[in-house]
Amino acid sequence: MTSNGHPPRYDRRAASRVLAGVARPGLGLTPAAPPARRMEYTCTPVRFEPGSHLTLSQRLYLERFMRPCRAEQVTSATHRIAWTDSDGVPNTGHFHAGGLGPIVPIAMREAVLGLWHSIEADAALARRIAGLSERERAVLEGTTTDHEPAEIFRVGIEACGRALAQHALLARWTPYRTPAEFAAGMRDSGIYSAVATRWFWELQASSYRRGMIAVTLATQPDGTVRYSAETVATLRAMKDMTIEDAHRTMRRATHVEGLTVEEAIARYHEELDLISRQYALLPPGTRPACLAAMPHQLDGAHYSLLPVVVDKFTELFTAVVGRLSIAEVPADTGSDSIELAAADQLFFVPDMTCKHCVRTITGVLESMDIAVHEIDLISKRVTAEFRSPRNRHRAFEALRDSGYNPTVELPTPATTETAV
């Protein structure tokens, strides 16, 4: 039962309509013009395995979760960067040396923050969310990962930013030569819609964290870009395999072992995490559709949430990148050799972006018998009970193998606003 007494109800179209109804009068995506800003970052080359264009983490993820994708279909970043955003939160990102450079992930993050803050400041949106019925909340709880509309919108904006920065690894194979041109080209080419319909959530999030993308872009006569036919086929095959794996686990649990759906989800938590659970509950033969991409008729007019978010994100990203200057600074290479006191339990995970990340990080630590006391998604801060410096080091290595990049200290914000 939900907190309001209604049982959760899995219904993707109904959940999409609830979100569209809340957003349709206005989603608060009207951030103020960004200030001129200077930001500093550190940069390290990505370390590939000998004789390969992939890192160990990338190869392991490819082999385990991206069947039937082949290594030659994957493009990797060449560099990883770290910086502190204007909210004082540490971040990591990737770029390709032959592309548009580190300004794309940094400006992307600032655009995401601007849209987040505009949603938080929208009192009318908050009132509409508060006025949702118990039945509508039950649909969101039964269908979505994050349940609360504001949180769902926040994660959706983050996913939009991820798509831009991840596809920028391929910018050198497109006609777009500046970050602003690339952002407009992504929008005009319908790439965000392709991500929403072709990809599945964990593939995008996990491959983004690892600085890799399994996509080839083909330039069209009108100057836009599209996924190649091979890319579409491979993404579909990966998605179908994920759905079938989820259905197979659910069939075994419910038909062979006689469990209820709730019991199956509880017993096979690792196989049916929050992402695969949504696929396992789909009727056979049904393809999952992104909630933001579903069209609706509201107040007699056609409405789809995804284009609204994409347009606002592109507009703000273009404004940010035009007023942002960045500078590389030396990395603090001495920190890796410092032994931390066992009582020092605080660290940060810059690439923790959603509640699925929270559950994954918690699962990794708890599997090592490390108690997790607090995880704050907004500040990306984690407090856990490490037994020793060596235990902490091993936990960090396990998190890196899972696609995350923990850091010990919150860097001093390296950002200044400059006068116009």
C-alpha positions as CSV (number, residue, x, y, z in Angstrom):
1,M,0.0,0.0,0.0
2,T,1.1,3.6,-0.6
3,S,1.3,6.2,2.1
4,N,-2.1,7.4,1.1
5,G,-3.8,4.0,1.4
6,H,-4.1,3.2,-2.3
7,P,-2.1,0.3,-3.7
8,P,0.6,1.2,-6.2
9,R,-0.7,0.7,-9.8
10,Y,1.7,0.1,-12.7
11,D,0.4,2.0,-15.8
12,R,2.9,3.8,-17.9
13,R,0.4,5.8,-20.0
14,A,-1.5,6.9,-16.9
15,A,1.7,8.0,-15.2
16,S,2.7,9.9,-18.3
17,R,-0.6,11.7,-18.3
18,V,-0.3,12.6,-14.7
19,L,3.1,14.2,-15.3
20,A,1.8,15.9,-18.5
21,G,-1.2,17.3,-16.6
22,V,1.0,18.8,-13.9
23,A,3.5,20.3,-16.4
24,R,1.1,21.5,-19.2
25,P,0.1,24.8,-17.5
26,G,3.8,25.6,-17.1
27,L,6.8,23.8,-15.9
28,G,8.7,26.8,-14.4
29,L,11.4,26.5,-17.0
30,T,12.1,30.2,-17.1
31,P,15.5,30.7,-15.5
32,A,17.2,34.0,-15.3
33,A,19.9,34.9,-17.8
34,P,23.1,33.2,-16.6
35,P,25.9,35.4,-15.3
36,A,29.3,35.6,-17.0
37,R,31.3,33.0,-15.1
38,R,34.8,31.5,-15.0
39,M,35.3,27.9,-13.8
40,E,38.3,25.8,-13.2
41,Y,38.7,22.0,-13.8
42,T,41.3,19.3,-13.5
43,C,41.8,16.9,-16.4
44,T,43.3,13.4,-16.6
45,P,43.7,11.1,-19.7
46,V,41.5,8.1,-19.7
47,R,43.6,4.9,-19.3
48,F,42.7,2.3,-21.9
49,E,43.6,-1.4,-21.6
50,P,46.6,-2.4,-23.6
51,G,45.8,-2.7,-27.3
52,S,42.2,-1.4,-26.8
53,H,40.3,1.8,-27.1
54,L,38.3,0.9,-24.0
55,T,39.0,1.0,-20.3
56,L,38.6,-2.0,-18.0
57,S,35.3,-0.7,-16.6
58,Q,34.0,0.0,-20.1
59,R,34.9,-3.4,-21.4
60,L,33.4,-5.2,-18.4
61,Y,30.2,-3.2,-18.7
62,L,30.0,-3.9,-22.4
63,E,30.4,-7.6,-22.0
64,R,27.9,-7.9,-19.2
65,F,25.2,-5.5,-20.0
66,M,25.4,-4.4,-23.6
67,R,24.9,-7.7,-25.6
68,P,25.0,-7.9,-28.6
69,C,26.9,-4.6,-28.9
70,R,30.5,-5.1,-30.1
71,A,33.6,-3.1,-28.9
72,E,34.1,-1.5,-32.3
73,Q,30.6,0.0,-32.1
74,V,31.6,1.9,-28.9
75,T,33.3,5.3,-28.8
76,S,35.2,6.3,-25.6
77,A,36.2,9.6,-24.2
78,T,39.9,10.4,-24.2
79,H,39.8,12.5,-21.0
80,R,38.0,12.7,-17.7
81,I,37.6,16.1,-15.9
82,A,36.6,17.1,-12.4
83,W,35.2,20.5,-11.3
84,T,32.9,22.2,-8.8
85,D,29.7,23.7,-10.1
86,S,28.2,27.0,-9.2
87,D,26.1,25.2,-6.4
88,G,29.4,24.0,-4.8
89,V,28.8,20.4,-5.8
90,P,31.7,18.3,-7.2
91,N,31.2,16.8,-10.7
92,T,33.0,14.5,-13.1
93,G,32.6,14.4,-16.8
94,H,34.3,13.3,-20.0
95,F,35.2,14.7,-23.4
96,H,37.0,13.6,-26.6
97,A,40.2,15.4,-27.6
98,G,39.0,15.6,-31.2
99,G,35.7,17.2,-30.3
100,L,34.3,20.2,-28.6
101,G,36.3,20.0,-25.4
102,P,35.5,20.1,-21.6
103,I,33.2,23.2,-21.9
104,V,30.3,20.9,-23.0
105,P,29.9,18.9,-19.7
106,I,30.6,21.9,-17.6
107,A,28.1,24.2,-19.4
108,M,25.6,21.3,-19.5
109,R,25.8,21.0,-15.7
110,E,25.2,24.8,-15.3
111,A,22.2,24.6,-17.6
112,V,20.8,21.7,-15.7
113,L,21.2,23.6,-12.4
114,G,19.4,26.6,-13.9
115,L,16.4,24.6,-14.9
116,W,16.4,22.8,-11.5
117,H,16.3,26.1,-9.6
118,S,13.5,27.5,-11.8
119,I,11.4,24.4,-11.1
120,E,12.0,24.7,-7.4
121,A,10.9,28.4,-7.5
122,D,7.7,27.7,-9.3
123,A,5.0,28.0,-6.6
124,A,2.1,27.3,-9.0
125,L,3.8,24.0,-10.0
126,A,4.2,23.1,-6.4
127,R,0.5,23.7,-5.8
128,R,-0.5,21.5,-8.7
129,I,1.7,18.7,-7.4
130,A,0.3,19.0,-3.9
131,G,-3.2,18.8,-5.4
132,L,-2.7,15.4,-7.1
133,S,-5.3,12.8,-6.1
134,E,-4.4,9.6,-4.2
135,R,-5.1,7.6,-7.3
136,E,-2.7,9.7,-9.3
137,R,0.0,9.3,-6.7
138,A,-0.6,5.6,-6.6
139,V,0.1,5.4,-10.4
140,L,3.3,7.4,-10.0
141,E,4.5,5.2,-7.1
142,G,3.7,2.0,-9.0
143,T,5.2,3.0,-12.3
144,T,8.1,5.5,-11.8
145,T,11.5,5.2,-10.0
146,D,11.4,8.5,-8.2
147,H,7.6,8.8,-7.5
148,E,7.5,12.6,-6.8
149,P,6.8,14.7,-9.9
150,A,9.3,17.4,-9.1
151,E,12.0,14.7,-8.6
152,I,10.9,13.0,-11.9
153,F,11.2,16.4,-13.7
154,R,14.6,17.0,-12.1
155,V,15.9,13.6,-13.2
156,G,14.5,14.1,-16.7
157,I,16.4,17.4,-17.1
158,E,19.5,15.6,-15.9
159,A,19.0,12.9,-18.6
160,C,18.6,15.6,-21.2
161,G,21.9,17.1,-20.2
162,R,23.6,13.7,-20.1
163,A,22.4,13.0,-23.7
164,L,24.0,16.2,-24.9
165,A,27.4,15.7,-23.2
166,Q,27.5,12.0,-24.1
167,H,26.8,12.5,-27.8
168,A,29.4,15.3,-27.8
169,L,31.9,12.5,-27.9
170,L,30.9,12.1,-31.5
171,A,30.9,15.8,-32.4
172,R,33.8,15.5,-34.8
173,W,31.7,13.2,-37.0
174,T,28.9,15.9,-37.3
175,P,28.7,19.2,-39.2
176,Y,28.5,21.1,-35.9
177,R,31.7,23.0,-35.0
178,T,30.8,24.9,-31.8
179,P,29.0,23.8,-28.6
180,A,26.0,26.0,-29.4
181,E,25.7,24.6,-33.0
182,F,26.0,21.1,-31.6
183,A,23.2,21.7,-29.1
184,A,20.9,23.1,-31.7
185,G,21.8,20.3,-34.1
186,M,21.0,17.7,-31.5
187,R,17.6,19.3,-30.9
188,D,16.8,19.8,-34.6
189,S,17.9,16.3,-35.5
190,G,15.5,14.7,-33.0
191,I,18.3,12.9,-31.1
192,Y,16.7,13.4,-27.7
193,S,13.6,11.6,-29.0
194,A,15.8,8.8,-30.3
195,V,17.4,8.5,-26.9
196,A,14.0,8.4,-25.2
197,T,12.6,5.7,-27.5
198,R,15.7,3.6,-28.5
199,W,17.8,3.5,-25.3
200,F,16.9,2.2,-21.9
201,W,17.5,4.2,-18.8
202,E,20.3,2.3,-17.2
203,L,22.3,2.0,-20.4
204,Q,22.3,5.7,-20.9
205,A,23.1,6.5,-17.3
206,S,25.8,3.8,-16.8
207,S,27.5,4.3,-20.2
208,Y,27.5,8.1,-19.6
209,R,29.3,7.6,-16.2
210,R,31.9,5.5,-17.9
211,G,32.5,8.0,-20.7
212,M,31.4,5.8,-23.6
213,I,28.6,5.8,-26.2
214,A,27.4,2.9,-28.5
215,V,26.2,5.2,-31.3
216,T,27.2,6.1,-34.8
217,L,25.7,9.3,-36.3
218,A,25.0,9.8,-40.0
219,T,24.7,13.3,-41.6
220,Q,21.6,13.8,-43.7
221,P,21.4,16.0,-46.9
222,D,19.6,18.7,-44.9
223,G,22.5,19.0,-42.4
224,T,20.8,17.2,-39.5
225,V,22.2,13.9,-38.1
226,R,20.5,10.6,-37.5
227,Y,21.4,7.3,-35.9
228,S,22.8,4.9,-38.4
229,A,20.7,1.8,-39.2
230,E,23.2,-0.4,-37.4
231,T,22.9,1.8,-34.3
232,V,19.1,1.6,-34.3
233,A,19.3,-2.2,-34.7
234,T,21.9,-2.6,-31.9
235,L,20.1,-0.4,-29.4
236,R,16.8,-2.2,-30.1
237,A,18.5,-5.6,-29.6
238,M,20.1,-4.5,-26.3
239,K,16.7,-3.2,-25.1
240,D,14.9,-6.3,-26.2
241,M,17.5,-8.5,-24.4
242,T,17.1,-6.4,-21.2
243,I,13.3,-6.8,-21.4
244,E,13.5,-10.6,-22.0
245,D,15.9,-11.0,-19.1
246,A,13.5,-9.2,-16.8
247,H,10.5,-11.3,-18.1
248,R,12.5,-14.5,-17.8
249,T,13.3,-13.8,-14.1
250,M,9.6,-12.9,-13.4
251,R,8.2,-15.9,-15.2
252,R,10.5,-18.2,-13.2
253,A,9.6,-16.6,-9.9
254,T,5.8,-16.5,-10.5
255,H,5.2,-19.6,-12.6
256,V,7.9,-22.1,-11.4
257,E,8.4,-20.9,-7.8
258,G,4.8,-19.8,-7.3
259,L,5.7,-16.4,-5.9
260,T,3.5,-13.3,-6.2
261,V,4.9,-10.3,-8.1
262,E,5.7,-8.5,-4.9
263,E,7.5,-11.6,-3.5
264,A,9.4,-12.0,-6.8
265,I,10.6,-8.4,-6.7
266,A,11.7,-8.8,-3.1
267,R,13.5,-12.1,-3.7
268,Y,15.2,-11.2,-7.0
269,H,16.1,-7.6,-6.1
270,E,19.5,-7.9,-7.7
271,E,18.1,-9.2,-11.0
272,L,15.0,-7.0,-10.9
273,D,16.3,-3.6,-9.8
274,L,14.0,-0.6,-10.2
275,I,14.8,-0.3,-13.9
276,S,14.3,-4.0,-14.9
277,R,11.3,-4.3,-12.6
278,Q,9.5,-1.8,-14.8
279,Y,10.3,-3.9,-17.8
280,A,9.3,-7.1,-16.1
281,L,5.9,-5.7,-15.4
282,L,5.3,-4.8,-19.1
283,P,2.8,-7.0,-20.9
284,P,4.5,-9.4,-23.3
285,G,5.2,-7.9,-26.7
286,T,4.9,-4.3,-25.3
287,R,7.8,-1.9,-25.8
288,P,8.5,0.5,-23.0
289,A,7.9,4.2,-23.9
290,C,9.6,7.1,-22.2
291,L,7.0,8.9,-20.1
292,A,8.1,12.3,-21.3
293,A,7.9,11.3,-25.0
294,M,4.3,10.1,-24.9
295,P,1.8,12.5,-26.6
296,H,-1.5,13.5,-24.9
297,Q,-4.6,15.5,-25.7
298,L,-4.9,18.1,-22.9
299,D,-7.5,20.9,-22.9
300,G,-8.1,20.1,-26.6
301,A,-4.5,20.5,-27.6
302,H,-1.7,18.1,-28.4
303,Y,1.0,18.1,-25.7
304,S,4.3,16.2,-25.2
305,L,6.6,17.0,-22.3
306,L,9.9,16.0,-23.9
307,P,10.1,18.8,-26.6
308,V,9.3,21.4,-24.0
309,V,12.3,20.3,-21.8
310,V,14.6,20.0,-24.8
311,D,13.8,23.4,-26.2
312,K,14.3,25.1,-22.8
313,F,17.5,23.1,-22.1
314,T,19.0,24.0,-25.5
315,E,18.1,27.7,-25.0
316,L,19.7,27.9,-21.6
317,F,22.8,25.8,-22.6
318,T,23.4,28.2,-25.5
319,A,23.2,31.2,-23.2
320,V,25.5,29.5,-20.6
321,V,28.1,28.4,-23.0
322,G,28.3,32.0,-24.5
323,R,29.0,33.4,-21.1
324,L,31.3,30.7,-19.6
325,S,35.1,30.7,-19.6
326,I,37.0,27.6,-18.3
327,A,40.6,27.0,-17.3
328,E,42.5,23.8,-16.5
329,V,44.3,23.7,-13.2
330,P,46.8,21.0,-12.0
331,A,45.2,18.0,-10.2
332,D,46.2,17.4,-6.6
333,T,48.1,14.2,-7.2
334,G,49.2,13.8,-3.6
335,S,45.8,13.1,-2.2
336,D,45.7,9.4,-3.3
337,S,48.6,8.5,-1.0
338,I,47.2,10.1,2.1
339,E,45.9,7.6,4.6
340,L,42.6,8.7,6.0
341,A,41.6,8.2,9.6
342,A,39.1,5.3,10.0
343,A,36.6,7.7,11.7
344,D,36.5,9.9,8.5
345,Q,33.3,8.5,7.0
346,L,32.4,11.3,4.6
347,F,32.9,11.3,0.8
348,F,31.3,12.5,-2.4
349,V,30.1,10.8,-5.6
350,P,30.0,13.5,-8.3
351,D,28.3,11.2,-10.9
352,M,25.4,10.2,-8.6
353,T,22.4,11.6,-10.5
354,C,19.2,9.7,-9.5
355,K,17.6,7.4,-6.9
356,H,18.8,4.4,-8.9
357,C,22.4,5.6,-8.4
358,V,21.6,6.0,-4.7
359,R,20.4,2.4,-4.5
360,T,23.3,1.1,-6.5
361,I,25.9,2.8,-4.3
362,T,24.1,1.7,-1.2
363,G,24.1,-1.9,-2.5
364,V,27.8,-1.9,-3.4
365,L,28.7,-0.7,0.1
366,E,26.3,-2.9,2.0
367,S,27.5,-5.9,0.0
368,M,30.9,-5.2,1.6
369,D,29.3,-5.0,5.1
370,I,29.8,-1.2,5.1
371,A,26.8,0.5,6.8
372,V,25.5,3.5,4.9
373,H,24.3,6.2,7.3
374,E,23.3,8.9,4.8
375,I,23.2,9.6,1.1
376,D,22.2,13.1,-0.1
377,L,21.4,13.1,-3.8
378,I,21.5,16.9,-4.2
379,S,24.9,17.5,-2.5
380,K,26.2,14.1,-3.7
381,R,27.5,13.5,-0.2
382,V,27.7,10.0,1.4
383,T,28.3,9.0,5.0
384,A,29.3,5.4,5.5
385,E,30.9,3.4,8.3
386,F,34.3,2.3,7.1
387,R,36.3,0.0,9.3
388,S,39.7,1.1,8.2
389,P,41.5,3.2,5.5
390,R,42.1,0.0,3.6
391,N,38.4,-0.9,3.8
392,R,37.6,2.5,2.4
393,H,40.1,2.2,-0.4
394,R,38.6,-1.2,-1.5
395,A,35.1,0.3,-1.3
396,F,36.1,3.2,-3.6
397,E,37.6,0.6,-6.1
398,A,34.3,-1.3,-6.0
399,L,32.4,1.9,-6.7
400,R,34.7,2.7,-9.6
401,D,34.1,-0.7,-11.0
402,S,30.4,0.1,-10.9
403,G,30.9,3.3,-13.0
404,Y,31.2,5.9,-10.2
405,N,34.1,8.1,-9.2
406,P,34.1,8.8,-5.5
407,T,36.2,11.6,-4.1
408,V,37.3,12.2,-0.5
409,E,36.9,16.0,-0.2
410,L,34.5,18.6,-1.6
411,P,36.7,20.9,-3.6
412,T,36.6,24.6,-3.0
413,P,34.3,26.1,-5.5
414,A,36.5,27.2,-8.4
415,T,34.0,29.6,-10.0
416,T,33.8,33.3,-10.2
417,E,31.2,35.6,-11.7
418,T,32.7,38.3,-13.8
419,A,31.3,41.7,-14.5
420,V,29.6,42.3,-17.8
